[in-house]
Amino acid sequence: MLKELGQLHRLRILQLSYNHLNGEIPSWLGNVQKVRRLEMKNNNFTGTIPETLVNMSNLEILNLGFNQLFGQVPSSIFKISSLKIIILS
């Protein structure tokens, strides 16, 4: 995944579902702080959910369902006051 996406500071929706992406969810995603919807379902992501997602202070929808993630959900994510929907199925 391109690190350049982390430099799109006006980005509001990041939809990367159904793309056969793999590896760990990149920690630099926390740099796109104005994103309201982060949808990365139905890929092949592995590993844990990065703590840096807490930097996405405008996040309303987090959809990481249907990946190969494991471990605990970082408790800091639940401190994002704008967060309305979390899908981790």
Backbone as XML, in Angstrom:
<?xml version="1.0"?>
<chain id="A" units="angstrom">
  <residue number="1" name="MET">
    <atom name="N" x="0.854" y="-1.171" z="0.000"/>
    <atom name="CA" x="0.000" y="0.000" z="0.000"/>
    <atom name="C" x="0.903" y="1.239" z="0.000"/>
  </residue>
  <residue number="2" name="LEU">
    <atom name="N" x="0.494" y="2.265" z="-0.652"/>
    <atom name="CA" x="1.343" y="3.429" z="-0.823"/>
    <atom name="C" x="1.348" y="4.335" z="0.399"/>
  </residue>
  <residue number="3" name="LYS">
    <atom name="N" x="2.530" y="4.642" z="0.878"/>
    <atom name="CA" x="2.649" y="5.565" z="2.008"/>
    <atom name="C" x="2.167" y="6.957" z="1.634"/>
  </residue>
  <residue number="4" name="GLU">
    <atom name="N" x="2.140" y="7.245" z="0.352"/>
    <atom name="CA" x="1.699" y="8.555" z="-0.110"/>
    <atom name="C" x="0.265" y="8.848" z="0.312"/>
  </residue>
  <residue number="5" name="LEU">
    <atom name="N" x="-0.548" y="7.807" z="0.509"/>
    <atom name="CA" x="-1.922" y="8.019" z="0.979"/>
    <atom name="C" x="-1.925" y="8.743" z="2.319"/>
  </residue>
  <residue number="6" name="GLY">
    <atom name="N" x="-0.912" y="8.515" z="3.132"/>
    <atom name="CA" x="-0.803" y="9.162" z="4.429"/>
    <atom name="C" x="-0.581" y="10.661" z="4.340"/>
  </residue>
  <residue number="7" name="GLN">
    <atom name="N" x="-0.271" y="11.135" z="3.154"/>
    <atom name="CA" x="-0.042" y="12.569" z="2.964"/>
    <atom name="C" x="-1.269" y="13.297" z="2.419"/>
  </residue>
  <residue number="8" name="LEU">
    <atom name="N" x="-2.360" y="12.586" z="2.206"/>
    <atom name="CA" x="-3.594" y="13.193" z="1.693"/>
    <atom name="C" x="-4.412" y="13.710" z="2.873"/>
  </residue>
  <residue number="9" name="HIS">
    <atom name="N" x="-4.036" y="14.854" z="3.372"/>
    <atom name="CA" x="-4.599" y="15.387" z="4.612"/>
    <atom name="C" x="-6.051" y="15.847" z="4.485"/>
  </residue>
  <residue number="10" name="ARG">
    <atom name="N" x="-6.562" y="16.005" z="3.284"/>
    <atom name="CA" x="-7.968" y="16.391" z="3.113"/>
    <atom name="C" x="-8.868" y="15.193" z="2.854"/>
  </residue>
  <residue number="11" name="LEU">
    <atom name="N" x="-8.285" y="13.999" z="2.812"/>
    <atom name="CA" x="-9.023" y="12.768" z="2.538"/>
    <atom name="C" x="-10.059" y="12.515" z="3.631"/>
  </residue>
  <residue number="12" name="ARG">
    <atom name="N" x="-11.297" y="12.206" z="3.236"/>
    <atom name="CA" x="-12.387" y="11.971" z="4.191"/>
    <atom name="C" x="-12.869" y="10.519" z="4.190"/>
  </residue>
  <residue number="13" name="ILE">
    <atom name="N" x="-12.786" y="9.846" z="3.030"/>
    <atom name="CA" x="-13.225" y="8.459" z="2.910"/>
    <atom name="C" x="-12.093" y="7.660" z="2.267"/>
  </residue>
  <residue number="14" name="LEU">
    <atom name="N" x="-11.725" y="6.562" z="2.928"/>
    <atom name="CA" x="-10.711" y="5.668" z="2.381"/>
    <atom name="C" x="-11.325" y="4.283" z="2.270"/>
  </residue>
  <residue number="15" name="GLN">
    <atom name="N" x="-11.645" y="3.894" z="1.051"/>
    <atom name="CA" x="-12.336" y="2.639" z="0.762"/>
    <atom name="C" x="-11.359" y="1.726" z="0.012"/>
  </residue>
  <residue number="16" name="LEU">
    <atom name="N" x="-10.867" y="0.706" z="0.715"/>
    <atom name="CA" x="-9.915" y="-0.224" z="0.118"/>
    <atom name="C" x="-10.406" y="-1.665" z="0.207"/>
  </residue>
  <residue number="17" name="SER">
    <atom name="N" x="-11.700" y="-1.853" z="0.305"/>
    <atom name="CA" x="-12.269" y="-3.189" z="0.438"/>
    <atom name="C" x="-12.174" y="-3.970" z="-0.873"/>
  </residue>
  <residue number="18" name="TYR">
    <atom name="N" x="-12.165" y="-5.311" z="-0.745"/>
    <atom name="CA" x="-12.191" y="-6.234" z="-1.888"/>
    <atom name="C" x="-11.032" y="-6.013" z="-2.861"/>
  </residue>
  <residue number="19" name="ASN">
    <atom name="N" x="-9.835" y="-5.831" z="-2.333"/>
    <atom name="CA" x="-8.676" y="-5.585" z="-3.196"/>
    <atom name="C" x="-7.566" y="-6.614" z="-3.053"/>
  </residue>
  <residue number="20" name="HIS">
    <atom name="N" x="-7.787" y="-7.668" z="-2.296"/>
    <atom name="CA" x="-6.772" y="-8.704" z="-2.080"/>
    <atom name="C" x="-5.488" y="-8.129" z="-1.488"/>
  </residue>
  <residue number="21" name="LEU">
    <atom name="N" x="-5.604" y="-7.056" z="-0.701"/>
    <atom name="CA" x="-4.446" y="-6.487" z="-0.029"/>
    <atom name="C" x="-4.024" y="-7.427" z="1.090"/>
  </residue>
  <residue number="22" name="ASN">
    <atom name="N" x="-2.720" y="-7.481" z="1.372"/>
    <atom name="CA" x="-2.258" y="-8.377" z="2.421"/>
    <atom name="C" x="-1.150" y="-7.726" z="3.232"/>
  </residue>
  <residue number="23" name="GLY">
    <atom name="N" x="-0.688" y="-8.444" z="4.228"/>
    <atom name="CA" x="0.308" y="-7.912" z="5.147"/>
    <atom name="C" x="-0.389" y="-7.250" z="6.324"/>
  </residue>
  <residue number="24" name="GLU">
    <atom name="N" x="0.379" y="-6.519" z="7.105"/>
    <atom name="CA" x="-0.196" y="-5.831" z="8.256"/>
    <atom name="C" x="-0.849" y="-4.524" z="7.837"/>
  </residue>
  <residue number="25" name="ILE">
    <atom name="N" x="-1.822" y="-4.115" z="8.601"/>
    <atom name="CA" x="-2.427" y="-2.794" z="8.377"/>
    <atom name="C" x="-1.350" y="-1.764" z="8.699"/>
  </residue>
  <residue number="26" name="PRO">
    <atom name="N" x="-1.034" y="-0.888" z="7.766"/>
    <atom name="CA" x="0.079" y="0.044" z="7.987"/>
    <atom name="C" x="-0.213" y="1.055" z="9.089"/>
  </residue>
  <residue number="27" name="SER">
    <atom name="N" x="0.778" y="1.282" z="9.925"/>
    <atom name="CA" x="0.625" y="2.224" z="11.038"/>
    <atom name="C" x="0.493" y="3.669" z="10.558"/>
  </residue>
  <residue number="28" name="TRP">
    <atom name="N" x="1.005" y="3.979" z="9.375"/>
    <atom name="CA" x="0.929" y="5.358" z="8.880"/>
    <atom name="C" x="-0.499" y="5.786" z="8.556"/>
  </residue>
  <residue number="29" name="LEU">
    <atom name="N" x="-1.451" y="4.867" z="8.559"/>
    <atom name="CA" x="-2.847" y="5.264" z="8.328"/>
    <atom name="C" x="-3.309" y="6.288" z="9.366"/>
  </residue>
  <residue number="30" name="GLY">
    <atom name="N" x="-2.693" y="6.277" z="10.529"/>
    <atom name="CA" x="-3.020" y="7.269" z="11.546"/>
    <atom name="C" x="-2.711" y="8.693" z="11.117"/>
  </residue>
  <residue number="31" name="ASN">
    <atom name="N" x="-1.931" y="8.848" z="10.053"/>
    <atom name="CA" x="-1.591" y="10.190" z="9.547"/>
    <atom name="C" x="-2.738" y="10.856" z="8.812"/>
  </residue>
  <residue number="32" name="VAL">
    <atom name="N" x="-3.689" y="10.087" z="8.321"/>
    <atom name="CA" x="-4.826" y="10.665" z="7.593"/>
    <atom name="C" x="-5.929" y="10.955" z="8.610"/>
  </residue>
  <residue number="33" name="GLN">
    <atom name="N" x="-5.699" y="11.979" z="9.383"/>
    <atom name="CA" x="-6.495" y="12.269" z="10.574"/>
    <atom name="C" x="-7.909" y="12.745" z="10.297"/>
  </residue>
  <residue number="34" name="LYS">
    <atom name="N" x="-8.196" y="13.203" z="9.100"/>
    <atom name="CA" x="-9.541" y="13.716" z="8.818"/>
    <atom name="C" x="-10.469" y="12.674" z="8.202"/>
  </residue>
  <residue number="35" name="VAL">
    <atom name="N" x="-9.973" y="11.466" z="8.017"/>
    <atom name="CA" x="-10.799" y="10.396" z="7.451"/>
    <atom name="C" x="-11.964" y="10.096" z="8.386"/>
  </residue>
  <residue number="36" name="ARG">
    <atom name="N" x="-13.152" y="10.032" z="7.809"/>
    <atom name="CA" x="-14.361" y="9.707" z="8.573"/>
    <atom name="C" x="-14.752" y="8.241" z="8.402"/>
  </residue>
  <residue number="37" name="ARG">
    <atom name="N" x="-14.445" y="7.678" z="7.232"/>
    <atom name="CA" x="-14.775" y="6.275" z="6.942"/>
    <atom name="C" x="-13.522" y="5.554" z="6.483"/>
  </residue>
  <residue number="38" name="LEU">
    <atom name="N" x="-13.150" y="4.522" z="7.230"/>
    <atom name="CA" x="-12.036" y="3.667" z="6.843"/>
    <atom name="C" x="-12.601" y="2.270" z="6.625"/>
  </residue>
  <residue number="39" name="GLU">
    <atom name="N" x="-12.689" y="1.870" z="5.364"/>
    <atom name="CA" x="-13.283" y="0.586" z="4.998"/>
    <atom name="C" x="-12.221" y="-0.249" z="4.295"/>
  </residue>
  <residue number="40" name="MET">
    <atom name="N" x="-11.804" y="-1.322" z="4.965"/>
    <atom name="CA" x="-10.758" y="-2.197" z="4.444"/>
    <atom name="C" x="-11.181" y="-3.660" z="4.573"/>
  </residue>
  <residue number="41" name="LYS">
    <atom name="N" x="-12.468" y="-3.914" z="4.415"/>
    <atom name="CA" x="-12.985" y="-5.274" z="4.597"/>
    <atom name="C" x="-12.647" y="-6.167" z="3.407"/>
  </residue>
  <residue number="42" name="ASN">
    <atom name="N" x="-12.743" y="-7.469" z="3.636"/>
    <atom name="CA" x="-12.542" y="-8.480" z="2.593"/>
    <atom name="C" x="-11.202" y="-8.346" z="1.882"/>
  </residue>
  <residue number="43" name="ASN">
    <atom name="N" x="-10.158" y="-8.263" z="2.661"/>
    <atom name="CA" x="-8.796" y="-8.322" z="2.147"/>
    <atom name="C" x="-8.116" y="-9.486" z="2.853"/>
  </residue>
  <residue number="44" name="ASN">
    <atom name="N" x="-6.813" y="-9.486" z="2.875"/>
    <atom name="CA" x="-6.063" y="-10.543" z="3.548"/>
    <atom name="C" x="-5.096" y="-9.953" z="4.568"/>
  </residue>
  <residue number="45" name="PHE">
    <atom name="N" x="-5.527" y="-8.894" z="5.257"/>
    <atom name="CA" x="-4.660" y="-8.284" z="6.261"/>
    <atom name="C" x="-4.455" y="-9.247" z="7.420"/>
  </residue>
  <residue number="46" name="THR">
    <atom name="N" x="-3.243" y="-9.252" z="7.947"/>
    <atom name="CA" x="-2.900" y="-10.092" z="9.089"/>
    <atom name="C" x="-2.333" y="-9.206" z="10.195"/>
  </residue>
  <residue number="47" name="GLY">
    <atom name="N" x="-2.094" y="-9.800" z="11.327"/>
    <atom name="CA" x="-1.496" y="-9.063" z="12.438"/>
    <atom name="C" x="-2.555" y="-8.408" z="13.293"/>
  </residue>
  <residue number="48" name="THR">
    <atom name="N" x="-2.140" y="-7.367" z="13.978"/>
    <atom name="CA" x="-3.027" y="-6.671" z="14.902"/>
    <atom name="C" x="-3.450" y="-5.323" z="14.324"/>
  </residue>
  <residue number="49" name="ILE">
    <atom name="N" x="-4.426" y="-4.732" z="14.958"/>
    <atom name="CA" x="-4.888" y="-3.393" z="14.578"/>
    <atom name="C" x="-3.905" y="-2.392" z="15.166"/>
  </residue>
  <residue number="50" name="PRO">
    <atom name="N" x="-3.317" y="-1.522" z="14.350"/>
    <atom name="CA" x="-2.301" y="-0.596" z="14.872"/>
    <atom name="C" x="-2.886" y="0.445" z="15.827"/>
  </residue>
  <residue number="51" name="GLU">
    <atom name="N" x="-2.147" y="0.720" z="16.888"/>
    <atom name="CA" x="-2.526" y="1.741" z="17.873"/>
    <atom name="C" x="-2.662" y="3.121" z="17.233"/>
  </residue>
  <residue number="52" name="THR">
    <atom name="N" x="-1.938" y="3.361" z="16.157"/>
    <atom name="CA" x="-1.920" y="4.689" z="15.545"/>
    <atom name="C" x="-3.272" y="5.105" z="14.971"/>
  </residue>
  <residue number="53" name="LEU">
    <atom name="N" x="-4.191" y="4.149" z="14.807"/>
    <atom name="CA" x="-5.515" y="4.515" z="14.296"/>
    <atom name="C" x="-6.226" y="5.480" z="15.239"/>
  </residue>
  <residue number="54" name="VAL">
    <atom name="N" x="-5.797" y="5.531" z="16.500"/>
    <atom name="CA" x="-6.406" y="6.466" z="17.450"/>
    <atom name="C" x="-6.192" y="7.923" z="17.003"/>
  </residue>
  <residue number="55" name="ASN">
    <atom name="N" x="-5.192" y="8.157" z="16.173"/>
    <atom name="CA" x="-4.938" y="9.512" z="15.664"/>
    <atom name="C" x="-5.997" y="9.970" z="14.674"/>
  </residue>
  <residue number="56" name="MET">
    <atom name="N" x="-6.831" y="9.053" z="14.220"/>
    <atom name="CA" x="-7.889" y="9.391" z="13.264"/>
    <atom name="C" x="-9.077" y="9.924" z="14.062"/>
  </residue>
  <residue number="57" name="SER">
    <atom name="N" x="-8.943" y="11.117" z="14.559"/>
    <atom name="CA" x="-9.893" y="11.685" z="15.530"/>
    <atom name="C" x="-11.267" y="12.000" z="14.950"/>
  </residue>
  <residue number="58" name="ASN">
    <atom name="N" x="-11.425" y="11.979" z="13.626"/>
    <atom name="CA" x="-12.720" y="12.226" z="12.995"/>
    <atom name="C" x="-13.396" y="10.949" z="12.525"/>
  </residue>
  <residue number="59" name="LEU">
    <atom name="N" x="-12.783" y="9.799" z="12.821"/>
    <atom name="CA" x="-13.282" y="8.521" z="12.329"/>
    <atom name="C" x="-14.670" y="8.216" z="12.875"/>
  </residue>
  <residue number="60" name="GLU">
    <atom name="N" x="-15.598" y="7.908" z="11.972"/>
    <atom name="CA" x="-16.971" y="7.544" z="12.341"/>
    <atom name="C" x="-17.244" y="6.066" z="12.072"/>
  </residue>
  <residue number="61" name="ILE">
    <atom name="N" x="-16.660" y="5.526" z="10.996"/>
    <atom name="CA" x="-16.877" y="4.132" z="10.615"/>
    <atom name="C" x="-15.527" y="3.459" z="10.410"/>
  </residue>
  <residue number="62" name="LEU">
    <atom name="N" x="-15.327" y="2.351" z="11.121"/>
    <atom name="CA" x="-14.126" y="1.535" z="10.971"/>
    <atom name="C" x="-14.585" y="0.132" z="10.602"/>
  </residue>
  <residue number="63" name="ASN">
    <atom name="N" x="-14.285" y="-0.289" z="9.381"/>
    <atom name="CA" x="-14.708" y="-1.612" z="8.916"/>
    <atom name="C" x="-13.473" y="-2.389" z="8.476"/>
  </residue>
  <residue number="64" name="LEU">
    <atom name="N" x="-13.077" y="-3.346" z="9.327"/>
    <atom name="CA" x="-11.934" y="-4.203" z="9.038"/>
    <atom name="C" x="-12.365" y="-5.666" z="8.946"/>
  </residue>
  <residue number="65" name="GLY">
    <atom name="N" x="-13.638" y="-5.895" z="8.730"/>
    <atom name="CA" x="-14.190" y="-7.246" z="8.717"/>
    <atom name="C" x="-13.627" y="-8.123" z="7.615"/>
  </residue>
  <residue number="66" name="PHE">
    <atom name="N" x="-13.672" y="-9.413" z="7.856"/>
    <atom name="CA" x="-13.276" y="-10.435" z="6.889"/>
    <atom name="C" x="-11.832" y="-10.282" z="6.431"/>
  </residue>
  <residue number="67" name="ASN">
    <atom name="N" x="-10.951" y="-10.135" z="7.417"/>
    <atom name="CA" x="-9.508" y="-10.187" z="7.216"/>
    <atom name="C" x="-8.979" y="-11.305" z="8.109"/>
  </residue>
  <residue number="68" name="GLN">
    <atom name="N" x="-7.711" y="-11.380" z="8.281"/>
    <atom name="CA" x="-7.083" y="-12.417" z="9.112"/>
    <atom name="C" x="-6.427" y="-11.782" z="10.335"/>
  </residue>
  <residue number="69" name="LEU">
    <atom name="N" x="-7.070" y="-10.792" z="10.914"/>
    <atom name="CA" x="-6.506" y="-10.075" z="12.057"/>
    <atom name="C" x="-6.621" y="-10.921" z="13.313"/>
  </residue>
  <residue number="70" name="PHE">
    <atom name="N" x="-5.725" y="-10.687" z="14.252"/>
    <atom name="CA" x="-5.761" y="-11.405" z="15.523"/>
    <atom name="C" x="-5.285" y="-10.479" z="16.635"/>
  </residue>
  <residue number="71" name="GLY">
    <atom name="N" x="-5.407" y="-10.940" z="17.855"/>
    <atom name="CA" x="-4.991" y="-10.135" z="19.000"/>
    <atom name="C" x="-6.120" y="-9.257" z="19.497"/>
  </residue>
  <residue number="72" name="GLN">
    <atom name="N" x="-5.797" y="-8.441" z="20.472"/>
    <atom name="CA" x="-6.805" y="-7.570" z="21.067"/>
    <atom name="C" x="-6.982" y="-6.289" z="20.260"/>
  </residue>
  <residue number="73" name="VAL">
    <atom name="N" x="-8.183" y="-5.771" z="20.332"/>
    <atom name="CA" x="-8.460" y="-4.456" z="19.742"/>
    <atom name="C" x="-7.854" y="-3.421" z="20.697"/>
  </residue>
  <residue number="74" name="PRO">
    <atom name="N" x="-7.028" y="-2.504" z="20.190"/>
    <atom name="CA" x="-6.451" y="-1.494" z="21.080"/>
    <atom name="C" x="-7.548" y="-0.684" z="21.775"/>
  </residue>
  <residue number="75" name="SER">
    <atom name="N" x="-7.510" y="-0.629" z="23.089"/>
    <atom name="CA" x="-8.556" y="0.075" z="23.842"/>
    <atom name="C" x="-8.602" y="1.556" z="23.500"/>
  </residue>
  <residue number="76" name="SER">
    <atom name="N" x="-7.495" y="2.104" z="23.021"/>
    <atom name="CA" x="-7.454" y="3.523" z="22.669"/>
    <atom name="C" x="-8.431" y="3.854" z="21.541"/>
  </residue>
  <residue number="77" name="ILE">
    <atom name="N" x="-8.750" y="2.879" z="20.698"/>
    <atom name="CA" x="-9.693" y="3.123" z="19.595"/>
    <atom name="C" x="-11.058" y="3.534" z="20.138"/>
  </residue>
  <residue number="78" name="PHE">
    <atom name="N" x="-11.427" y="2.992" z="21.286"/>
    <atom name="CA" x="-12.729" y="3.302" z="21.860"/>
    <atom name="C" x="-12.782" y="4.703" z="22.467"/>
  </residue>
  <residue number="79" name="LYS">
    <atom name="N" x="-11.662" y="5.407" z="22.439"/>
    <atom name="CA" x="-11.626" y="6.781" z="22.936"/>
    <atom name="C" x="-11.855" y="7.794" z="21.821"/>
  </residue>
  <residue number="80" name="ILE">
    <atom name="N" x="-12.012" y="7.313" z="20.601"/>
    <atom name="CA" x="-12.316" y="8.205" z="19.473"/>
    <atom name="C" x="-13.786" y="8.583" z="19.601"/>
  </residue>
  <residue number="81" name="SER">
    <atom name="N" x="-14.049" y="9.797" z="20.036"/>
    <atom name="CA" x="-15.414" y="10.192" z="20.374"/>
    <atom name="C" x="-16.360" y="10.223" z="19.175"/>
  </residue>
  <residue number="82" name="SER">
    <atom name="N" x="-15.841" y="10.385" z="17.984"/>
    <atom name="CA" x="-16.692" y="10.445" z="16.788"/>
    <atom name="C" x="-17.072" y="9.056" z="16.260"/>
  </residue>
  <residue number="83" name="LEU">
    <atom name="N" x="-16.413" y="8.003" z="16.762"/>
    <atom name="CA" x="-16.606" y="6.656" z="16.247"/>
    <atom name="C" x="-18.024" y="6.147" z="16.552"/>
  </residue>
  <residue number="84" name="LYS">
    <atom name="N" x="-18.730" y="5.758" z="15.486"/>
    <atom name="CA" x="-20.124" y="5.297" z="15.618"/>
    <atom name="C" x="-20.267" y="3.827" z="15.272"/>
  </residue>
  <residue number="85" name="ILE">
    <atom name="N" x="-19.482" y="3.324" z="14.324"/>
    <atom name="CA" x="-19.619" y="1.951" z="13.848"/>
    <atom name="C" x="-18.241" y="1.301" z="13.773"/>
  </residue>
  <residue number="86" name="ILE">
    <atom name="N" x="-18.119" y="0.113" z="14.384"/>
    <atom name="CA" x="-16.908" y="-0.705" z="14.289"/>
    <atom name="C" x="-17.345" y="-2.082" z="13.809"/>
  </residue>
  <residue number="87" name="ILE">
    <atom name="N" x="-16.748" y="-2.528" z="12.714"/>
    <atom name="CA" x="-17.042" y="-3.863" z="12.195"/>
    <atom name="C" x="-15.714" y="-4.618" z="12.107"/>
  </residue>
  <residue number="88" name="LEU">
    <atom name="N" x="-15.623" y="-5.698" z="12.881"/>
    <atom name="CA" x="-14.403" y="-6.495" z="12.932"/>
    <atom name="C" x="-14.688" y="-7.974" z="12.688"/>
  </residue>
  <residue number="89" name="SER">
    <atom name="N" x="-15.777" y="-8.278" z="12.040"/>
    <atom name="CA" x="-16.175" y="-9.680" z="11.857"/>
    <atom name="C" x="-15.156" y="-10.451" z="11.037"/>
  </residue>
</chain>
